[in-house]
């Protein structure tokens, strides 16, 4: 059995065809919770992280629509709101699943602060789109009035873009470790966590940014000495030549092999790139195995029987020698 960090992708929280209703999101979370409950029932120690793209986008839209009636909240506060919303759904659904199996594990959500460098180059060149689409006229008005950054998005309209700095540390990691030692299932680093930085007076302050959820999950996994990072997404695994006729999914690969493919430019930043970078960083910092697979293959992926299985080179060599 192992300590596992399960990184849930957007398909684990809502379907593209849904309108984002509470009932629809709960149905998706219940499906994911069934798989996670099985992992816990098998004796694994589980930490859960998750995305928040649709949810935080909706919160930003609600801010915009109600700006004449109530004060709008900054992006870091909206991220914290989404952590609470999604954490509540996971706590409730997973808790119910565990009780059905006769398991008494507590499930708690920790609203997580993720430390970033205020001098990160990402703050100079915002690239991460958030929220809904607007017309060019509306985007230009927002740029003039608020100083926000907006960009045209593939002919679909204009979207706000914000910095996406690298995660340096998870502030609450020591507390999460104590909860795990008590047998608690912890939901943390949702949506990458709330981005914060240390001011000159050593106090923490929030910053308007969005942290990549998989990179934050890998950083948390490192701080918690997790053995397996299980990244669940909407495809079967990591593919070469993705979307082209010669597409081929990777099965078992070593860290060195994956790094070589990444340097060749096989994994674009807009698709599988961040997941691959997260897996590489996790293994480079002491993790045993990273898995990238579909949500429905979660149990098989954890067992090493599905998805892309990535190990440090020495671990794979050791396994081959033992065989």
Helices and strands as residue ranges (DSSP letters): E 3-8, G 10-12, H 22-41, E 45-50, H 53-65, H 75-100, E 107-109, E 113-115, G 121-123, E 128-134, H 136-146, E 149-152, E 158-162, E 169-170, H 173-181, E 185-187, G 190-192, E 194-198, E 204-206, H 213-223, E 228-233, E 239-240, E 248-249, E 252-254, H 255-263, I 269-273, H 274-284, E 289-294, G 295-297, H 298-302, E 308-311, H 313-322
